[in-house]
Amino acid sequence: MGIAVNLFVLVLATAWAGKDPARLWRLLVEDGIVEWMQFLCFAVLSAMLGYVTVQRWLRQPGLRLELLALAGLTALVALAALEEISWFQRILHVESSEFFLQNNKQGETNLHNLAVGKDSLHKAVLLKIIVLVGLTHNIILPLLARSRPAIRRWVEQLGLYLPPLWASLAYIVLVVLSHVLVDHPRKGELGEMFGAVHYLATVFAAYFVGYGYERQPMFEQPAAARQVSILFAMQLAFLLLVGWLLSAGAGAGPMPA
């Protein structure tokens, strides 16, 4: 379902790229469908990771590396969600402080658009880190783990997981296609949304139903795992609908003059 959602958005972007530029801006603009989808995925993902952290602590109380890693990821993803919508600044109509007006590329109250030379922090630093970490986590480590299972066990002992290689390849192919097929100054938002959906789906698959994961998942019984998987697939489709509705409520859509 995660791949289906991403593919649907890519087809939509490709169809609107030439025929209806106003609709494409509605898809990719600030507070648009894609940006709201990123926020929703990160928010749900943060809640899921927090739940896994608490459950593992309840099963085995005590400060451990895996709990620190999971708690850190929970906070990091929550930060990403809030940064994505500038901490609700535009929704609540809050004016930026003088510092952000002078030092933020978009004059917003967020960190990822702070100026670093001619570019923003996101483009100059964060994007490079995301690409490096993403390729390592999704391609390099899963490939190595096929011949060296100890790598997977080591990653899981740290509290992390490795995505299924086929799902990672589908995610990367969709990102590449979005750059090739869509001609738009904000087409990078598509790749960011694809990543948010991909990680939401693979975190659920690993930690909750144990797909490609050797440690104890949240749902161990096959029947329960199937049922909760169906509910999760329905949730992914529903998140896209909610993102669409939120973009309309935020007034997204006008094409720059």
C-alpha positions, 0 to 999 in steps of 0.5 A, spaced: 500 500 500 505 504 501 508 503 494 501 504 491 500 511 495 507 513 492 505 511 485 498 514 485 501 521 487 507 520 482 502 519 476 498 524 479 504 529 478 506 527 471 499 527 469 498 535 471 505 537 470 503 539 463 496 539 462 494 543 468 500 547 472 495 550 477 493 543 480 501 541 480 502 547 484 496 545 489 500 538 489 507 541 491 506 548 494 507 549 501 501 547 505 499 542 499 497 535 498 504 532 498 507 537 504 501 535 509 502 528 507 509 528 509 507 531 516 501 526 517 506 520 515 512 523 520 507 524 526 504 517 525 511 514 525 513 518 531 507 515 535 509 508 532 516 509 534 514 512 541 509 506 542 515 501 540 520 504 545 515 504 551 513 497 550 520 494 550 521 498 556 515 495 559 518 488 557 525 489 560 525 496 564 532 499 564 536 504 560 539 500 554 542 502 547 536 500 543 531 504 547 536 510 547 536 509 539 528 508 539 527 514 543 532 518 539 528 516 533 521 518 536 524 525 537 527 526 531 521 524 527 517 528 531 521 534 529 521 533 522 513 533 522 513 540 526 519 542 521 515 540 515 509 545 517 513 550 520 511 548 527 503 550 525 506 557 524 502 558 517 496 555 520 495 559 526 498 565 522 503 567 527 508 572 524 516 570 524 521 573 529 526 578 526 531 573 527 527 568 522 525 574 517 533 575 517 536 568 517 531 564 514 530 563 506 523 563 506 522 568 512 519 562 516 519 559 523 523 553 522 530 550 522 531 547 516 530 553 511 536 557 515 541 560 511 547 557 510 551 561 505 547 562 498 543 555 500 538 553 506 541 548 511 536 543 508 539 544 501 546 545 503 547 540 509 541 536 511 539 533 504 546 530 503 546 527 509 539 524 508 541 521 501 547 518 504 544 515 510 538 513 505 542 509 500 546 506 506 540 504 510 536 502 504 541 499 499 548 497 502 546 494 508 540 490 506 545 487 500 550 486 505 546 482 510 544 477 504 550 474 505 552 476 512 546 475 516 550 478 522 550 485 519 542 484 520 543 482 527 547 487 529 543 493 526 537 490 530 541 489 536 542 497 536 534 498 536 534 499 528 531 495 522 533 494 515 527 495 510 526 489 505 530 490 499 525 490 494 521 495 497 527 500 498 528 499 490 521 501 489 522 507 493 528 509 490 526 508 483 520 512 484 524 518 487 528 517 480 522 517 476 519 523 480 525 527 478 525 525 470 518 525 469 516 532 473 518 539 471 517 543 477 521 547 482 518 544 488 519 536 485 523 534 490 517 534 495 515 528 491 521 524 493 521 527 501 513 524 501 515 518 498 521 517 503 516 518 509 511 513 506 516 508 505 519 509 512 512 509 515 510 502 512 517 499 513 517 501 520 510 498 521 512 491 517 518 490 521 516 492 529 509 491 529 508 484 524 516 482 524 516 482 516 524 481 515 525 482 522 528 477 527 526 480 533 520 479 537 514 484 534 508 487 537 504 482 534 506 475 534 500 471 532 499 470 524 492 472 524 493 478 528 498 480 524 494 479 518 488 483 521 492 489 523 496 489 517 489 490 513 487 496 518 494 499 517 493 499 509 487 502 510 490 508 514 495 509 509 490 511 504 486 515 509 492 519 510 492 521 503 485 523 503 486 527 510 492 530 506 488 532 500 482 535 505 488 539 509 491 542 503 484 545 501 483 547 508 489 551 508 488 554 501 493 551 497 493 551 490 495 558 487 500 558 482 505 564 483 505 570 478 
